């Protein structure tokens, strides 16, 4: 029996809350995979516990890595990761996790036997062709062009050309395993611009921090030299994209929301919220850094560690510590529409669209045609659900046009998409009677979303 719809609570006044966030899913799953490919044991601290992260843990265990939880708290879980020989005969459940279905196949192609992949029903519709074709051109044997499929090596690396305009994960997936390929890899992108470039920058910085030589000096080309991936300890940053609905609550209610631990330097797409929310009428401030510098020996913090351009660094180098601030967003209750290109930060689109549906002036979101291939067609879903509540949202070829119109209560469908569910919660702050279908889908990246949302409102 389907779970009952979640009555999104309407705000009764300005919020005033501090909202600590769990670790970044993007950083967590990259860190776990790199640790599994490293030249010795390492620790990934404050890793996210969520469906996507748990699927990555299960996939790496199936391929021969030992992962042991040494500490778990509200901040996340510490994983002791011990690499092992990559073994075939495994079955990988990707769920709806793009980071599993696109990052793990290149690793599986290094196994000593075939590895099969499948996922949730909608995962079988998500684009996979470019990365699977790239692996084929490098020597892998793959029996399908989408989930489910079975992949067999050996794979030695080399040069590959692909169209990554559908997802930056096609590039990141190849980069993450490339140092383990006998010939390394050279990737050339041909086609429309690659979306979500900050996620590729994140991958490159994390590789360099693990001692891998990466050349990304030429546009749309990446070269990784073969060699070891240095075992290390690292701490995962908070998930800045998951801050989006909470910070949006400050605009909607005319209140203040503080996110502690916001990195001064980060490659996370969510950092763009500072500018986006300012444009839509918020006041955004940052506290003084909580930590300026620290000495390290074998321990790094965040994906930025050891990220000097064109360099590779060992785990024993002394580096500046990751600096953080408290990010404070304050709204007036009035929201201004926005005209923006979100190509590089498409994951923020559902929250920005929800705010646009409540704004006093029209909005146009551009550059996000790739969102049609996410957990659902997010552009069609957002237009449908905003209009279902009485709004005026129009799909364009690469985005949305949203015009002011009074909204009313009703069901906001999530399409099993965590960011659609949180967008419904944002609208529900200002529109009584909104019920979000399958709020549990937020467990993909934010398992405690309902409790955190309730606590934010009660903090007032």
C-alpha positions as CSV (number, residue, x, y, z in Angstrom):
1,X,0.0,0.0,0.0
2,X,1.4,3.4,-0.9
3,X,2.5,5.6,1.9
4,X,0.0,8.5,2.7
5,X,0.8,11.9,1.3
6,X,2.8,14.1,3.6
7,X,1.0,17.4,4.6
8,X,3.6,20.0,4.0
9,X,3.5,22.3,7.0
10,X,2.6,26.0,6.2
11,X,4.7,28.5,8.1
12,X,2.9,30.5,10.7
13,X,5.7,33.2,10.9
14,X,9.3,33.9,10.1
15,X,11.7,31.0,10.6
16,X,14.8,31.5,12.8
17,X,16.8,28.3,12.8
18,X,20.3,26.9,12.5
19,X,20.3,23.8,10.3
20,X,23.4,21.5,10.4
21,X,23.6,19.4,7.3
22,X,24.9,15.8,6.8
23,X,27.7,15.1,4.4
24,X,27.7,15.7,0.6
25,X,26.5,12.7,-1.4
26,X,28.7,13.8,-4.3
27,X,31.8,13.9,-2.1
28,X,30.9,10.8,-0.2
29,X,30.5,8.5,-3.2
30,X,33.6,9.8,-4.9
31,X,35.7,9.4,-1.7
32,X,34.5,5.9,-1.1
33,X,35.3,4.8,-4.6
34,X,38.7,6.4,-4.5
35,X,39.4,4.7,-1.2
36,X,38.4,1.4,-2.6
37,X,41.0,1.8,-5.4
38,X,43.7,3.2,-3.2
39,X,47.1,1.6,-2.5
40,X,46.2,0.9,1.2
41,X,43.6,1.4,3.9
42,X,42.1,4.8,4.5
43,X,39.3,6.5,6.4
44,X,36.3,8.5,5.0
45,X,35.0,10.6,7.9
46,X,31.5,12.1,8.3
47,X,30.3,10.3,5.2
48,X,26.6,10.6,4.3
49,X,24.3,7.8,5.3
50,X,21.5,7.7,2.7
51,X,20.1,5.4,0.1
52,X,22.6,6.5,-2.6
53,X,25.6,6.2,-0.3
54,X,24.5,2.9,1.0
55,X,24.2,1.6,-2.6
56,X,27.8,2.7,-3.2
57,X,29.0,0.9,-0.1
58,X,27.2,-2.3,-1.1
59,X,28.6,-2.1,-4.7
60,X,32.2,-1.7,-3.4
61,X,31.8,-4.5,-1.0
62,X,30.4,-6.7,-3.8
63,X,33.6,-6.0,-5.8
64,X,35.9,-7.0,-2.9
65,X,36.4,-3.9,-0.8
66,X,36.1,-4.1,3.0
67,X,34.2,-1.2,4.6
68,X,33.8,-1.1,8.3
69,X,31.8,1.6,10.2
70,X,34.0,2.8,13.1
71,X,31.7,5.6,14.3
72,X,28.3,6.9,13.4
73,X,26.6,10.0,14.6
74,X,24.2,12.7,13.4
75,X,27.2,14.2,11.4
76,X,27.6,10.9,9.4
77,X,29.5,7.7,9.5
78,X,33.3,7.1,9.6
79,X,34.2,4.3,7.2
80,X,37.5,2.3,7.5
81,X,38.1,1.3,3.9
82,X,40.4,-1.6,3.0
83,X,40.9,-2.2,-0.7
84,X,40.9,-5.7,-2.0
85,X,41.3,-7.4,-5.4
86,X,38.5,-6.4,-7.7
87,X,36.4,-9.5,-8.2
88,X,34.0,-10.6,-10.8
89,X,30.8,-12.5,-10.3
90,X,29.1,-9.6,-8.5
91,X,25.7,-8.1,-9.0
92,X,25.4,-4.3,-8.4
93,X,22.1,-2.7,-7.5
94,X,22.3,0.9,-8.7
95,X,18.9,1.9,-7.4
96,X,18.3,5.4,-8.8
97,X,21.9,6.5,-8.0
98,X,23.6,8.1,-11.0
99,X,26.9,7.9,-9.1
100,X,26.6,4.2,-8.8
101,X,25.3,3.4,-12.3
102,X,28.0,5.6,-13.9
103,X,31.0,5.5,-11.5
104,X,31.1,1.8,-10.7
105,X,31.1,0.2,-14.3
106,X,34.7,1.5,-15.1
107,X,35.8,-0.2,-11.8
108,X,33.9,-3.4,-12.7
109,X,35.7,-3.5,-16.0
110,X,38.9,-4.1,-14.0
111,X,37.4,-7.2,-12.3
112,X,38.6,-10.8,-12.9
113,X,35.1,-11.8,-14.2
114,X,31.8,-10.4,-15.4
115,X,29.8,-8.0,-13.2
116,X,26.1,-7.4,-13.7
117,X,24.2,-4.2,-13.0
118,X,20.5,-3.3,-12.6
119,X,18.5,-0.7,-10.7
120,X,15.0,0.7,-10.0
121,X,12.6,0.7,-12.9
122,X,13.1,4.4,-13.7
123,X,16.9,3.9,-13.6
124,X,16.5,1.8,-16.8
125,X,15.4,4.9,-18.6
126,X,18.4,7.1,-17.5
127,X,21.0,7.8,-20.1
128,X,23.9,5.3,-20.0
129,X,24.9,5.0,-23.7
130,X,27.9,7.5,-23.8
131,X,29.8,5.9,-20.9
132,X,29.1,2.3,-21.9
133,X,30.2,3.1,-25.5
134,X,33.3,4.7,-24.1
135,X,34.1,1.6,-22.1
136,X,33.5,-0.6,-25.1
137,X,36.0,1.5,-27.1
138,X,38.5,0.9,-24.4
139,X,38.1,-2.9,-24.6
140,X,35.2,-3.8,-22.3
141,X,32.4,-6.1,-23.4
142,X,28.9,-4.9,-22.4
143,X,25.7,-6.6,-23.5
144,X,23.2,-3.7,-23.4
145,X,23.0,0.1,-23.8
146,X,21.2,0.8,-20.5
147,X,20.4,-1.0,-17.3
148,X,20.3,-3.9,-16.9
149,X,23.7,-4.9,-18.4
150,X,26.7,-7.1,-17.7
151,X,30.3,-5.8,-18.2
152,X,33.5,-7.8,-18.6
153,X,37.1,-6.6,-19.0
154,X,40.0,-6.5,-19.4
155,X,40.2,-2.8,-19.8
156,X,43.7,-1.2,-20.3
157,X,42.7,2.5,-20.9
158,X,43.8,4.8,-23.7
159,X,42.0,7.5,-25.6
160,X,38.3,7.9,-25.9
161,X,35.8,10.4,-27.4
162,X,32.3,10.8,-26.1
163,X,29.4,13.2,-25.9
164,X,28.9,14.1,-22.2
165,X,26.3,16.7,-22.8
166,X,23.7,14.5,-21.1
167,X,25.6,14.2,-17.8
168,X,29.0,15.3,-16.3
169,X,28.9,11.9,-14.6
170,X,30.0,10.2,-17.8
171,X,33.3,12.1,-17.5
172,X,33.7,11.7,-13.8
173,X,33.0,8.0,-13.9
174,X,35.9,7.4,-16.3
175,X,38.3,9.8,-14.5
176,X,37.8,8.2,-11.1
177,X,39.1,4.7,-12.1
178,X,41.5,5.9,-14.8
179,X,44.7,5.8,-12.8
180,X,44.2,2.1,-12.4
181,X,44.1,1.6,-16.1
182,X,47.4,0.4,-17.5
183,X,47.5,3.2,-20.1
184,X,45.6,5.8,-18.0
185,X,43.0,7.7,-20.0
186,X,42.5,10.7,-22.3
187,X,38.9,11.8,-22.6
188,X,37.7,14.2,-25.3
189,X,34.2,15.6,-25.2
190,X,32.4,16.4,-28.5
191,X,28.9,17.9,-28.6
192,X,27.0,20.6,-26.7
193,X,28.5,21.9,-23.5
194,X,28.9,19.5,-20.6
195,X,26.5,20.4,-17.8
196,X,27.4,20.5,-14.1
197,X,31.0,21.4,-14.6
198,X,31.6,21.9,-10.9
199,X,31.1,18.1,-10.4
200,X,34.0,17.4,-12.8
201,X,36.1,20.0,-11.0
202,X,35.3,18.1,-7.8
203,X,36.4,14.9,-9.3
204,X,39.7,16.4,-10.6
205,X,40.5,18.0,-7.2
206,X,39.8,14.8,-5.3
207,X,42.0,12.8,-7.7
208,X,44.9,15.3,-7.3
209,X,44.5,15.2,-3.5
210,X,45.0,11.4,-3.8
211,X,48.2,11.8,-5.7
212,X,46.8,11.3,-9.2
213,X,48.2,13.3,-12.1
214,X,45.4,15.0,-14.0
215,X,45.7,17.4,-16.9
216,X,42.6,19.4,-17.5
217,X,44.3,22.4,-19.1
218,X,42.6,22.1,-22.5
219,X,38.9,22.7,-22.8
220,X,36.7,19.5,-23.1
221,X,39.7,17.3,-22.6
222,X,41.0,15.4,-19.6
223,X,44.1,13.3,-19.2
224,X,44.9,11.0,-16.3
225,X,48.3,9.3,-15.9
226,X,48.4,5.7,-14.7
227,X,49.7,5.2,-11.2
228,X,48.8,4.6,-7.6
229,X,45.9,6.3,-5.8
230,X,47.3,7.3,-2.4
231,X,45.5,6.0,0.6
232,X,44.5,8.8,2.9
233,X,42.0,10.0,5.6
234,X,39.5,12.7,4.6
235,X,36.5,14.4,6.0
236,X,33.4,14.9,3.9
237,X,32.0,18.5,3.5
238,X,28.3,19.2,4.3
239,X,26.0,18.8,1.3
240,X,25.4,22.4,0.1
241,X,22.8,21.5,-2.4
242,X,20.7,19.9,0.3
243,X,20.8,23.4,2.0
244,X,18.7,24.7,-0.8
245,X,15.2,24.0,0.6
246,X,16.1,25.2,4.1
247,X,17.7,28.4,2.8
248,X,14.6,28.9,0.6
249,X,12.5,28.8,3.7
250,X,14.1,32.1,4.8
251,X,12.9,33.8,1.7
252,X,9.5,32.4,1.8
253,X,8.8,33.2,5.5
254,X,10.8,36.4,5.8
255,X,13.0,34.7,8.4
256,X,16.6,33.6,8.9
257,X,18.3,30.3,8.4
258,X,21.9,29.6,9.3
259,X,23.9,26.7,7.8
260,X,27.1,26.0,9.9
261,X,30.2,24.6,8.4
262,X,29.9,26.2,4.9
263,X,33.3,25.8,3.2
264,X,35.2,28.9,2.1
265,X,36.5,27.0,-0.9
266,X,34.5,24.3,-2.5
267,X,33.7,22.7,-5.8
268,X,30.1,21.9,-4.8
269,X,27.4,23.2,-7.0
270,X,25.4,24.3,-4.0
271,X,27.7,27.2,-3.3
272,X,25.9,29.0,-6.1
273,X,23.0,29.4,-3.8
274,X,24.7,32.5,-2.3
275,X,24.3,34.4,-5.5
276,X,21.0,32.9,-6.6
277,X,19.2,33.7,-3.4
278,X,20.6,37.2,-3.3
279,X,19.2,37.8,-6.7
280,X,15.8,36.6,-5.6
281,X,15.7,39.1,-2.6
282,X,17.7,37.5,0.2
283,X,20.4,39.0,2.3
284,X,23.3,36.5,2.5
285,X,26.2,36.9,4.9
286,X,29.1,34.8,6.1
287,X,30.7,34.7,9.5
288,X,34.5,34.8,10.0
289,X,36.2,31.5,9.2
290,X,36.1,29.0,12.1
291,X,39.5,27.7,11.3
292,X,42.3,29.4,9.4
293,X,45.1,26.9,9.1
294,X,46.2,23.6,10.6
295,X,49.0,21.2,10.1
296,X,48.2,17.8,8.7
297,X,49.9,14.5,8.5
298,X,48.0,11.9,6.5
299,X,44.7,13.7,6.9
300,X,42.9,15.9,4.5
301,X,39.6,17.8,4.8
302,X,37.1,18.1,2.0
303,X,37.7,17.6,-1.8
304,X,39.8,20.8,-2.0
305,X,42.7,19.3,-0.1
306,X,45.9,19.1,-2.2
307,X,44.2,20.7,-5.2
308,X,47.0,22.9,-6.6
309,X,46.4,23.2,-10.3
310,X,48.5,20.8,-12.3
311,X,50.1,19.2,-9.3
312,X,49.8,15.9,-7.5
313,X,50.3,15.6,-3.7
314,X,51.0,12.8,-1.3
315,X,49.1,12.3,1.9
316,X,52.0,13.5,4.1
317,X,52.1,17.1,2.7
318,X,51.4,20.0,4.9
319,X,48.4,21.9,3.6
320,X,46.1,24.7,4.7
321,X,43.0,23.3,6.5
322,X,39.6,23.6,5.0
323,X,38.1,26.9,6.3
324,X,34.4,27.1,7.0
325,X,31.9,29.8,7.9
326,X,28.3,30.0,9.1
327,X,26.2,31.0,6.1
328,X,23.3,33.2,7.1
329,X,20.3,33.8,4.7
330,X,17.6,36.3,5.7
331,X,14.5,37.0,3.7
332,X,11.7,39.7,3.7
333,X,8.9,37.4,2.7
334,X,9.0,39.0,-0.8
335,X,10.6,37.0,-3.6
336,X,11.8,38.5,-6.8
337,X,11.8,36.4,-10.0
338,X,15.1,35.5,-11.7
339,X,16.5,35.0,-15.2
340,X,19.4,32.6,-14.8
341,X,21.4,29.8,-16.6
342,X,21.6,26.9,-14.3
343,X,23.6,24.6,-16.6
344,X,26.4,24.1,-14.1
345,X,24.2,23.8,-11.1
346,X,21.1,22.0,-12.4
347,X,20.5,20.2,-9.2
348,X,19.3,23.5,-7.7
349,X,16.6,23.9,-10.3
350,X,13.7,22.4,-8.3
351,X,14.2,24.7,-5.4
352,X,14.7,27.8,-7.6
353,X,11.6,26.8,-9.5
354,X,9.6,26.5,-6.3
355,X,10.7,30.0,-5.2
356,X,9.9,31.3,-8.7
357,X,6.3,29.9,-8.3
358,X,6.0,32.1,-5.2
359,X,7.7,35.2,-6.7
360,X,6.1,38.5,-7.5
361,X,7.7,38.8,-10.9
362,X,8.3,36.3,-13.8
363,X,11.3,33.9,-13.9
364,X,13.2,32.1,-16.6
365,X,15.5,29.2,-16.0
366,X,17.8,28.2,-18.9
367,X,20.5,25.7,-19.7
368,X,19.0,22.7,-18.0
369,X,17.8,20.4,-20.8
370,X,19.9,17.6,-19.2
371,X,17.5,17.5,-16.3
372,X,15.1,15.5,-18.5
373,X,17.4,12.5,-17.9
374,X,17.6,12.7,-14.1
375,X,15.5,10.7,-11.6
376,X,12.5,11.9,-13.7
377,X,12.1,14.5,-16.4
378,X,12.4,17.3,-13.9
379,X,11.4,20.1,-16.3
380,X,8.1,18.3,-17.2
381,X,7.5,17.3,-13.6
382,X,8.1,20.9,-12.2
383,X,5.8,22.4,-14.8
384,X,3.1,19.8,-14.2
385,X,3.1,20.1,-10.4
386,X,3.3,23.9,-10.3
387,X,0.4,24.1,-12.7
388,X,-1.5,21.5,-10.8
389,X,-1.5,23.9,-7.8
390,X,-2.8,26.8,-10.0
391,X,0.5,28.2,-11.1
392,X,1.7,29.2,-14.5
393,X,4.8,27.3,-15.5
394,X,5.8,26.6,-19.1
395,X,8.5,24.2,-20.4
396,X,11.0,25.5,-22.9
397,X,13.6,23.5,-24.9
398,X,16.2,24.0,-22.1
399,X,14.3,25.2,-19.1
400,X,11.2,26.8,-17.6
401,X,9.3,30.1,-17.7
402,X,7.3,30.7,-14.5
403,X,4.9,33.6,-14.1
404,X,3.3,34.8,-10.9
405,X,-0.1,33.4,-10.2
406,X,-1.9,32.6,-6.8
407,X,-1.4,29.0,-5.8
408,X,-3.8,26.7,-4.0
409,X,-3.5,23.4,-2.1
410,X,-3.4,20.0,-3.6
411,X,-1.2,17.0,-4.2
412,X,2.4,17.7,-5.3
413,X,3.8,14.5,-6.9
414,X,7.5,13.6,-6.3
415,X,8.0,11.1,-9.1
416,X,10.3,9.2,-6.7
417,X,12.7,12.2,-7.1
418,X,14.1,13.6,-3.8
419,X,14.5,17.2,-5.2
420,X,10.9,17.3,-6.4
421,X,9.8,16.3,-2.9
422,X,11.7,19.1,-1.2
423,X,10.4,21.6,-3.8
424,X,6.9,20.6,-2.8
425,X,7.8,21.3,0.8
426,X,9.1,24.8,-0.1
427,X,5.8,25.7,-1.8
428,X,3.9,24.3,1.1
429,X,5.4,26.8,3.4
430,X,3.4,29.6,1.7
431,X,0.4,27.6,0.4
432,X,-1.8,25.8,2.9
433,X,-3.0,22.3,1.9
434,X,-0.1,21.1,-0.1
435,X,0.5,17.4,0.3
436,X,3.7,15.9,-1.0
437,X,3.4,12.4,-2.5
438,X,6.2,10.0,-1.3
439,X,8.2,12.3,0.9
440,X,10.2,9.2,1.8
441,X,12.1,9.5,-1.5
442,X,14.2,12.3,0.2
443,X,16.1,9.4,1.8
444,X,18.1,9.3,-1.4
445,X,20.3,12.0,0.0
446,X,18.7,13.4,3.1
447,X,17.1,10.6,5.2
448,X,16.1,12.9,8.1
449,X,14.5,15.5,5.9
450,X,11.0,15.5,7.6
451,X,12.5,15.7,11.1
452,X,14.9,18.5,10.0
453,X,12.1,20.4,8.3
454,X,9.9,20.1,11.4
455,X,12.7,21.2,13.7
456,X,13.4,24.2,11.5
457,X,9.8,25.4,11.8
458,X,9.6,24.6,15.5
459,X,12.8,26.6,16.2
460,X,11.0,29.8,15.5
